[in-house]
Amino acid sequence: MNKKIIITLLTSIIGLSSIMTADGAVTETKQVNGVVLQKIRVPKTHYELGMETADYPPNTAKNSHMHSGVTLVYVLEGEIVLNMEGQPAKTFKAGESFPYPAYAVHETKSGPKGAKVLATWVGEQGKPISLPAPSNSYAISNKKINDLAHAFMQENKVEGMSIAVINKDKTRIFNYGFANKLKNIPTTSNTIYTIASFTKTFTATLAAIASVDEKLNLDAPFIKYYPELKNENNLNKITTNELLAHVSSFPFDFEPRPTTYPALVNSLNQFRSQRAPGSEYSYSNAGIGTVGYVLQNIYAKNYQEILADKILKPLNMNSTYLHVPMEKEKYIAVGHDQNNKIVPYTKNIEVWFAAASLKSTISDMAKYLNAHINYSSINDKNLSKAISLVHENKYCFVDKISCEQLAWQAHVISQLNKSTGDSYFINYDKDGNPLFDTKKIIENKAFADNRIFIEKTASGYGMSSYMVYIPDQKTGVVILLNKSIGDERIKLGRDILKR
């Protein structure tokens, strides 16, 4: 392990503070001087241990903030007044110490002679230890969530909807309307929705687990794991990473659309790329759908067995299926198209099952999103490492506001005010096939604004879904509804989440 001492100004941790008079009035803004003394990785974990000092000028308040890890502060000189949210103010003098629990909102102020402190902290490696305090967001208010949900359902004529809101390690679930209005069956946490393209994120997570298991090289040509494919000239430059990130050059689907496995293999063997893999983002069921067969080949199991073993059991998800068991079919929500005509439930599983065929409940999806938000706390360390791998920025767009991860997409935080989803859906062609916009890829994988949110949309089979979260705030939202609908559900999710 590298224990090299890293000396740097800790502007991201200390930030700007306000000089205050004795009566509490703000007179000017100054910088608290901080220096990181040492930062080392904790062996065999995703955590790092850090130590720093901070000098507070006299009567200085460090504005409300929180820490992403546990912090212990020792007062070296002067005194510090600690205001911890929900607790009375406490004063600590030289020689005394106090802790900051992770994600506890607090403010610190120095006395008339200033103060110097020594802080030791444990946080997730590569992530900022100091974060801004959350404002009063909709994610904190049940009433505001209910108001938004009811207005959304009325405006968009939605019969049934379920929402999960995750705030740190706490989850709240809201169910509205009917899973089956004709039979007067309300939605519950057991209602089963088709989650369509959410399936892509499960497939990406399974592929990342296979990488951690050293069974799959994500940067190698995928045909290495697909012996039935003979089209080496056109497929041997396409990696599994590129398939999972929609940059493989695969179309959304092949024409004609394969309906059997032999037809699928034939389509892959006949494929001719129109652009260099990795050069352009274009949403593709065929790309991620192909990874499902790669996974079945390397594990010699069917997709549902792999899914259960690697994700569902470790996360205690008991209601997520490719094939809904007969005894659970009574919980399936009735889907509707955009004109509110019923879309019958089908038991048929299409060839791109790994891209769009899973069904699940809001309770299971809440556990799933919580795992992506709090992956470092997962007991299954291979799964934890895999989720971290999934959320690396792989291919960033020329607009410098979005980057594709593995089946998820990250955006700068300012995009919460908009409602365009990750697929960039445009419309349907004359044959009913979806059309998508494309995005050019650039080499630089860094955002100009390093505060981001991460999302995934899903739509199909008379249902629509959306999940989104802000990593540094550890807050997220899942929406499942039984109607095919456009960007409106994206706006709802972001309105619940945004601050």
C-alpha positions as CSV (number, residue, x, y, z in Angstrom):
1,M,0.0,0.0,0.0
2,N,1.3,3.5,-0.9
3,K,1.6,5.5,2.3
4,K,3.1,8.6,0.6
5,I,2.2,11.8,2.4
6,I,0.1,14.1,0.3
7,I,0.3,17.8,1.1
8,T,-2.2,20.0,-0.5
9,L,-4.5,22.9,0.3
10,L,-7.8,21.5,1.3
11,T,-10.1,24.1,-0.3
12,S,-12.7,21.5,-1.2
13,I,-13.0,20.5,2.4
14,I,-12.5,23.8,4.2
15,G,-14.3,26.2,1.8
16,L,-15.3,29.8,2.4
17,S,-16.5,31.0,5.8
18,S,-18.0,34.2,7.1
19,I,-16.5,36.5,9.7
20,M,-19.1,37.4,12.3
21,T,-19.3,40.1,14.9
22,A,-20.1,39.5,18.5
23,D,-23.8,39.9,17.8
24,G,-23.7,37.4,14.9
25,A,-23.7,39.9,12.0
26,V,-21.7,38.9,8.9
27,T,-19.2,41.5,8.0
28,E,-17.0,39.9,5.3
29,T,-16.0,36.5,3.8
30,K,-12.7,34.8,4.4
31,Q,-11.0,31.5,3.9
32,V,-10.4,29.0,6.7
33,N,-6.8,27.8,6.2
34,G,-6.6,24.0,6.0
35,V,-3.9,21.6,5.2
36,V,-4.1,17.8,4.6
37,L,-1.3,16.2,6.6
38,Q,-1.8,12.6,5.4
39,K,-4.1,10.6,3.4
40,I,-3.8,6.8,3.0
41,R,-5.9,4.0,1.6
42,V,-7.4,1.5,4.1
43,P,-6.2,-1.9,2.8
44,K,-8.7,-4.1,1.0
45,T,-11.5,-1.5,1.2
46,H,-12.9,1.4,-0.8
47,Y,-12.0,3.8,2.1
48,E,-9.2,6.2,2.8
49,L,-8.0,7.6,6.1
50,G,-7.1,11.3,6.2
51,M,-5.7,13.8,8.7
52,E,-5.8,17.6,8.4
53,T,-5.5,20.8,10.4
54,A,-7.6,23.9,10.0
55,D,-7.1,27.4,11.3
56,Y,-10.2,29.5,12.0
57,P,-9.8,33.3,12.1
58,P,-11.6,35.0,15.1
59,N,-15.4,34.8,15.2
60,T,-15.6,32.7,12.0
61,A,-18.5,30.5,11.1
62,K,-18.1,27.6,8.6
63,N,-21.5,27.5,6.9
64,S,-23.7,24.4,7.2
65,H,-22.3,21.3,5.5
66,M,-21.9,17.6,6.1
67,H,-19.1,15.0,5.7
68,S,-19.3,11.8,3.5
69,G,-17.5,9.9,6.2
70,V,-17.0,9.8,10.0
71,T,-14.8,12.6,11.2
72,L,-13.2,13.1,14.7
73,V,-12.1,16.7,15.5
74,Y,-9.6,17.7,18.3
75,V,-9.4,21.3,19.3
76,L,-5.7,22.4,19.5
77,E,-6.2,26.1,20.3
78,G,-9.1,28.4,21.1
79,E,-12.7,27.1,21.1
80,I,-15.2,25.8,18.6
81,V,-19.0,26.1,18.9
82,L,-20.7,23.1,17.2
83,N,-24.2,23.4,15.9
84,M,-25.4,19.9,14.9
85,E,-28.7,19.7,13.2
86,G,-31.4,18.6,15.7
87,Q,-29.1,19.1,18.7
88,P,-28.3,22.0,21.1
89,A,-25.1,24.0,20.4
90,K,-22.0,22.8,22.3
91,T,-18.7,24.5,22.9
92,F,-15.4,22.6,22.8
93,K,-12.2,24.2,24.2
94,A,-8.6,23.3,23.6
95,G,-7.9,19.7,24.6
96,E,-11.5,18.5,23.9
97,S,-12.7,16.6,20.9
98,F,-16.0,15.8,19.1
99,P,-17.2,13.6,16.3
100,Y,-19.1,14.3,13.1
101,P,-21.3,11.3,12.1
102,A,-21.4,10.7,8.3
103,Y,-24.0,13.0,6.6
104,A,-24.9,14.9,9.8
105,V,-25.6,18.5,8.9
106,H,-23.6,20.9,11.1
107,E,-22.0,24.3,11.4
108,T,-18.9,25.3,13.3
109,K,-17.9,28.7,14.7
110,S,-14.7,29.9,16.3
111,G,-14.6,32.1,19.4
112,P,-13.1,35.7,19.6
113,K,-9.5,34.4,19.7
114,G,-10.0,32.1,16.7
115,A,-9.3,28.3,16.8
116,K,-7.1,25.6,15.4
117,V,-8.3,22.0,15.1
118,L,-6.9,18.6,14.0
119,A,-9.4,16.4,12.2
120,T,-9.1,12.8,11.3
121,W,-11.6,11.3,8.9
122,V,-12.6,8.1,7.1
123,G,-14.3,8.4,3.7
124,E,-14.8,6.7,0.4
125,Q,-11.7,6.7,-1.7
126,G,-11.7,9.4,-4.5
127,K,-14.8,11.2,-3.2
128,P,-14.9,14.6,-1.5
129,I,-15.2,14.4,2.3
130,S,-17.0,17.7,2.7
131,L,-20.4,18.2,1.0
132,P,-22.9,21.1,1.0
133,A,-25.8,20.7,3.3
134,P,-29.0,19.7,1.5
135,S,-31.7,22.4,1.2
136,N,-35.3,21.6,1.9
137,S,-35.9,19.4,-1.0
138,Y,-39.1,17.5,-2.0
139,A,-37.3,14.3,-1.0
140,I,-37.7,15.4,2.6
141,S,-41.4,16.2,2.5
142,N,-44.1,13.5,2.3
143,K,-46.7,16.2,1.6
144,K,-44.8,17.7,-1.3
145,I,-44.2,14.2,-2.8
146,N,-47.9,13.5,-2.6
147,D,-48.8,16.8,-4.1
148,L,-46.4,16.3,-7.0
149,A,-47.6,12.7,-7.6
150,H,-51.3,13.5,-7.5
151,A,-50.8,16.4,-9.9
152,F,-48.7,14.3,-12.2
153,M,-51.3,11.4,-12.3
154,Q,-54.2,13.8,-12.9
155,E,-52.4,15.7,-15.7
156,N,-51.2,12.6,-17.5
157,K,-54.2,10.4,-16.8
158,V,-52.1,7.7,-15.0
159,E,-54.0,4.9,-13.3
160,G,-51.3,3.5,-11.0
161,M,-47.9,4.6,-9.8
162,S,-45.3,3.6,-7.1
163,I,-42.5,5.9,-5.9
164,A,-39.5,5.1,-3.7
165,V,-37.4,7.9,-2.2
166,I,-34.0,7.1,-0.7
167,N,-32.3,9.6,1.6
168,K,-29.0,8.3,2.9
169,D,-29.8,4.8,4.2
170,K,-33.5,5.5,4.7
171,T,-36.2,4.5,2.2
172,R,-39.8,5.7,1.9
173,I,-42.3,4.1,-0.5
174,F,-45.5,5.7,-1.9
175,N,-48.2,3.9,-3.8
176,Y,-50.9,5.6,-5.7
177,G,-54.0,4.6,-7.7
178,F,-54.7,1.2,-9.2
179,A,-52.7,-1.7,-10.4
180,N,-55.9,-2.9,-12.1
181,K,-58.7,-0.3,-12.1
182,L,-61.2,-2.6,-13.7
183,K,-60.9,-5.1,-10.8
184,N,-60.4,-2.3,-8.2
185,I,-57.0,-3.5,-7.2
186,P,-54.8,-0.7,-5.7
187,T,-51.1,-0.5,-6.2
188,T,-49.0,-1.8,-3.3
189,S,-45.3,-2.4,-2.6
190,N,-46.0,-5.9,-4.1
191,T,-47.4,-4.6,-7.4
192,I,-45.2,-6.0,-10.3
193,Y,-44.3,-3.7,-13.1
194,T,-42.4,-4.4,-16.3
195,I,-39.3,-2.4,-15.8
196,A,-38.1,-2.6,-19.4
197,S,-34.8,-0.9,-19.9
198,F,-33.9,-0.9,-16.2
199,T,-32.9,-4.4,-17.2
200,K,-29.9,-2.9,-19.0
201,T,-28.5,-1.7,-15.7
202,F,-28.8,-5.2,-14.2
203,T,-27.0,-6.7,-17.2
204,A,-24.3,-4.1,-16.8
205,T,-23.9,-4.9,-13.1
206,L,-23.7,-8.6,-13.9
207,A,-21.0,-7.9,-16.5
208,A,-19.0,-5.8,-14.0
209,I,-19.3,-8.7,-11.5
210,A,-18.0,-11.1,-14.2
211,S,-15.0,-8.7,-14.6
212,V,-14.4,-8.6,-10.8
213,D,-14.7,-12.4,-10.9
214,E,-12.0,-12.4,-13.6
215,K,-14.3,-14.2,-16.0
216,L,-14.8,-11.3,-18.4
217,N,-12.4,-8.7,-19.8
218,L,-14.6,-5.7,-20.5
219,D,-12.0,-4.2,-22.8
220,A,-11.6,-7.3,-24.9
221,P,-13.6,-8.1,-28.1
222,F,-16.9,-9.6,-27.0
223,I,-16.7,-12.3,-29.6
224,K,-14.0,-13.9,-27.4
225,Y,-16.9,-15.1,-25.3
226,Y,-19.3,-15.9,-28.1
227,P,-17.9,-18.9,-30.1
228,E,-20.9,-19.0,-32.4
229,L,-20.0,-15.7,-34.0
230,K,-17.7,-15.9,-37.1
231,N,-17.9,-12.3,-38.2
232,E,-14.5,-11.4,-36.9
233,N,-13.7,-8.6,-39.4
234,N,-16.7,-6.6,-38.1
235,L,-17.1,-7.7,-34.5
236,N,-13.5,-8.2,-33.3
237,K,-13.1,-4.4,-32.6
238,I,-16.2,-4.1,-30.4
239,T,-15.7,-4.6,-26.7
240,T,-18.2,-5.5,-24.0
241,N,-17.7,-2.0,-22.5
242,E,-18.8,-0.5,-25.8
243,L,-21.9,-2.8,-26.0
244,L,-22.9,-1.8,-22.4
245,A,-22.4,2.0,-23.1
246,H,-24.3,2.2,-26.4
247,V,-21.2,3.1,-28.3
248,S,-20.6,-0.2,-30.1
249,S,-22.0,1.1,-33.5
250,F,-24.9,-1.5,-33.2
251,P,-28.3,-0.2,-34.2
252,F,-31.2,-0.1,-31.7
253,D,-32.3,-3.4,-33.3
254,F,-31.4,-5.3,-36.4
255,E,-33.7,-5.4,-39.5
256,P,-35.5,-7.6,-39.7
257,R,-35.8,-7.9,-36.0
258,P,-34.6,-11.4,-34.9
259,T,-37.3,-13.4,-33.1
260,T,-35.3,-16.6,-32.5
261,Y,-31.8,-17.3,-31.3
262,P,-30.6,-18.7,-34.7
263,A,-31.9,-15.5,-36.4
264,L,-30.1,-13.4,-33.8
265,V,-26.8,-15.2,-34.4
266,N,-27.3,-14.7,-38.1
267,S,-27.9,-11.0,-37.7
268,L,-24.7,-10.6,-35.7
269,N,-22.7,-12.5,-38.3
270,Q,-24.1,-10.3,-41.0
271,F,-23.5,-7.0,-39.2
272,R,-21.4,-4.3,-40.9
273,S,-20.4,-1.3,-38.9
274,Q,-21.1,2.2,-40.3
275,R,-18.8,4.0,-37.8
276,A,-15.9,3.3,-35.5
277,P,-16.8,1.7,-32.2
278,G,-16.5,4.1,-29.3
279,S,-16.9,7.2,-31.5
280,E,-20.7,7.8,-31.1
281,Y,-23.4,7.2,-28.6
282,S,-26.6,5.6,-30.1
283,Y,-29.1,3.9,-27.8
284,S,-29.2,0.1,-28.6
285,N,-31.2,-2.8,-27.3
286,A,-29.2,-5.1,-29.5
287,G,-25.9,-4.0,-27.9
288,I,-26.8,-4.7,-24.3
289,G,-29.0,-7.6,-25.3
290,T,-26.0,-9.3,-26.8
291,V,-24.2,-9.1,-23.5
292,G,-26.9,-11.3,-21.9
293,Y,-25.7,-14.2,-24.1
294,V,-22.0,-13.4,-23.3
295,L,-22.9,-13.8,-19.6
296,Q,-24.8,-17.1,-20.2
297,N,-21.7,-18.4,-22.1
298,I,-19.1,-17.5,-19.4
299,Y,-21.2,-18.7,-16.4
300,A,-22.9,-21.7,-18.2
301,K,-26.2,-20.7,-16.6
302,N,-29.3,-19.0,-17.7
303,Y,-29.8,-15.3,-17.1
304,Q,-32.3,-15.6,-14.3
305,E,-30.0,-18.0,-12.4
306,I,-27.0,-15.6,-12.8
307,L,-29.2,-12.6,-11.8
308,A,-30.5,-14.4,-8.7
309,D,-27.0,-15.6,-7.6
310,K,-25.1,-12.4,-8.2
311,I,-27.6,-9.6,-7.4
312,L,-31.0,-10.6,-6.2
313,K,-30.0,-12.9,-3.3
314,P,-27.2,-10.5,-2.0
315,L,-29.6,-7.6,-2.0
316,N,-32.6,-9.6,-0.6
317,M,-34.6,-8.8,-3.7
318,N,-37.4,-11.4,-3.8
319,S,-39.7,-10.1,-6.6
320,T,-37.6,-9.5,-9.7
321,Y,-38.1,-11.9,-12.6
322,L,-37.7,-12.6,-16.3
323,H,-40.7,-15.0,-15.9
324,V,-43.2,-14.0,-13.2
325,P,-44.2,-17.2,-11.3
326,M,-47.8,-18.2,-11.8
327,E,-48.6,-17.6,-8.1
328,K,-47.3,-14.0,-8.4
329,E,-49.2,-13.1,-11.6
330,K,-52.1,-11.7,-9.6
331,Y,-49.8,-8.8,-8.6
332,I,-48.9,-7.7,-12.2
333,A,-50.1,-4.2,-13.0
334,V,-52.2,-3.6,-16.1
335,G,-50.3,-1.6,-18.7
336,H,-51.7,1.2,-20.9
337,D,-50.5,2.9,-24.0
338,Q,-50.3,6.7,-24.4
339,N,-54.1,6.7,-25.2
340,N,-54.9,4.7,-22.1
341,K,-55.7,1.6,-24.1
342,I,-54.9,-1.6,-22.2
343,V,-51.6,-3.3,-23.2
344,P,-52.0,-7.0,-22.4
345,Y,-49.3,-8.6,-20.3
346,T,-47.2,-11.1,-22.3
347,K,-45.3,-14.0,-21.0
348,N,-43.1,-14.2,-24.1
349,I,-39.5,-13.3,-23.6
350,E,-37.8,-11.6,-26.6
351,V,-34.4,-12.3,-27.9
352,W,-33.0,-9.1,-26.3
353,F,-34.2,-10.2,-22.8
354,A,-31.1,-8.8,-21.2
355,A,-32.0,-5.3,-22.4
356,A,-35.7,-5.0,-21.6
357,S,-37.6,-8.0,-20.2
358,L,-37.3,-7.8,-16.3
359,K,-40.3,-7.3,-14.1
360,S,-40.1,-6.0,-10.5
361,T,-41.8,-4.2,-7.6
362,I,-41.1,-0.8,-6.0
363,S,-39.8,-2.5,-2.9
364,D,-37.2,-4.5,-4.9
365,M,-36.2,-1.5,-7.0
366,A,-35.8,0.6,-3.9
367,K,-33.3,-2.0,-2.6
368,Y,-31.6,-2.0,-6.0
369,L,-31.2,1.8,-6.2
370,N,-30.1,1.9,-2.6
371,A,-27.3,-0.5,-3.4
372,H,-26.1,1.7,-6.2
373,I,-26.2,4.8,-3.9
374,N,-24.6,3.0,-0.9
375,Y,-22.5,0.4,-2.7
376,S,-19.6,0.7,-0.2
377,S,-21.9,-0.7,2.5
378,I,-22.8,-3.9,0.7
379,N,-21.6,-7.1,2.4
380,D,-21.0,-8.8,-0.9
381,K,-17.6,-7.1,-1.8
382,N,-17.6,-8.3,-5.4
383,L,-21.0,-6.7,-5.9
384,S,-19.8,-3.6,-4.2
385,K,-16.7,-3.4,-6.4
386,A,-18.8,-4.1,-9.5
387,I,-21.2,-1.3,-8.8
388,S,-18.3,1.1,-8.4
389,L,-17.0,-0.1,-11.8
390,V,-20.4,0.4,-13.4
391,H,-20.4,4.1,-12.4
392,E,-17.1,5.1,-13.9
393,N,-17.5,7.6,-16.6
394,K,-16.6,5.7,-19.8
395,Y,-17.7,7.8,-22.8
396,C,-18.3,11.5,-22.5
397,F,-20.2,13.7,-25.0
398,V,-19.0,16.8,-26.8
399,D,-21.5,18.9,-24.9
400,K,-19.4,18.3,-21.8
401,I,-22.5,17.9,-19.6
402,S,-23.1,14.2,-19.9
403,C,-21.1,11.0,-19.7
404,E,-22.2,7.4,-20.4
405,Q,-21.4,4.9,-17.7
406,L,-22.2,1.2,-18.1
407,A,-26.0,1.4,-19.0
408,W,-26.4,4.5,-16.8
409,Q,-25.8,8.1,-17.7
410,A,-24.3,10.9,-15.6
411,H,-25.0,14.6,-16.1
412,V,-23.8,17.8,-14.4
413,I,-26.1,18.8,-11.6
414,S,-27.6,21.8,-13.5
415,Q,-29.3,19.4,-15.9
416,L,-31.8,18.5,-13.1
417,N,-33.8,21.5,-14.3
418,K,-34.4,19.8,-17.7
419,S,-36.2,16.7,-18.5
420,T,-34.4,14.9,-21.4
421,G,-33.7,11.3,-20.7
422,D,-30.7,9.2,-21.3
423,S,-32.0,7.5,-24.5
424,Y,-32.5,10.7,-26.5
425,F,-35.7,9.3,-28.0
426,I,-37.0,11.4,-30.9
427,N,-40.1,9.7,-32.3
428,Y,-41.3,6.5,-34.0
429,D,-40.8,5.8,-37.7
430,K,-43.6,4.7,-40.0
431,D,-43.1,1.0,-39.0
432,G,-43.4,1.9,-35.3
433,N,-39.7,1.5,-34.5
434,P,-38.2,4.1,-32.1
435,L,-35.8,6.7,-33.4
436,F,-33.0,8.2,-31.2
437,D,-30.6,11.1,-31.4
438,T,-26.9,10.4,-31.4
439,K,-24.0,12.0,-29.5
440,K,-20.4,12.4,-30.5
441,I,-17.8,11.1,-28.0
442,I,-14.8,13.0,-26.8
443,E,-11.6,11.8,-25.1
444,N,-11.9,13.9,-21.9
445,K,-13.9,12.0,-19.3
446,A,-14.0,14.9,-16.7
447,F,-16.9,17.2,-16.1
448,A,-16.5,20.9,-15.9
449,D,-18.8,20.8,-12.9
450,N,-17.9,17.7,-10.8
451,R,-21.3,17.6,-9.1
452,I,-23.4,15.1,-11.0
453,F,-26.6,13.1,-10.9
454,I,-27.0,9.6,-12.5
455,E,-30.1,8.3,-14.1
456,K,-31.8,5.6,-16.2
457,T,-35.1,5.7,-18.0
458,A,-37.3,2.8,-19.1
459,S,-40.4,2.4,-21.2
460,G,-42.3,-0.4,-22.9
461,Y,-45.1,-2.9,-22.6
462,G,-47.5,-0.2,-21.5
463,M,-45.4,0.9,-18.6
464,S,-42.8,3.6,-17.9
465,S,-40.1,4.0,-15.2
466,Y,-37.4,6.4,-14.1
467,M,-34.6,6.2,-11.5
468,V,-32.2,8.9,-10.6
469,Y,-29.8,9.7,-7.7
470,I,-27.2,12.3,-6.6
471,P,-24.1,10.4,-5.5
472,D,-22.6,13.0,-3.1
473,Q,-26.0,13.6,-1.4
474,K,-26.9,9.9,-1.3
475,T,-30.5,10.7,-2.3
476,G,-32.4,9.0,-5.0
477,V,-35.9,8.4,-6.5
478,V,-37.5,5.4,-8.3
479,I,-40.7,5.8,-10.2
480,L,-42.8,2.9,-11.7
481,L,-46.1,3.5,-13.5
482,N,-48.5,1.5,-15.6
483,K,-48.7,3.8,-18.6
484,S,-46.4,4.4,-21.6
485,I,-45.4,8.0,-21.1
486,G,-42.7,10.4,-22.3
487,D,-40.4,12.9,-20.5
488,E,-43.1,13.9,-18.0
489,R,-42.0,11.1,-15.6
490,I,-38.4,12.3,-15.9
491,K,-39.5,15.8,-14.8
492,L,-41.5,14.3,-11.9
493,G,-38.4,12.3,-10.7
494,R,-36.1,15.3,-10.9
495,D,-38.6,17.6,-9.3
496,I,-38.8,15.2,-6.3
497,L,-35.0,15.0,-6.1
498,K,-33.7,18.5,-7.0
499,R,-32.7,21.0,-4.4
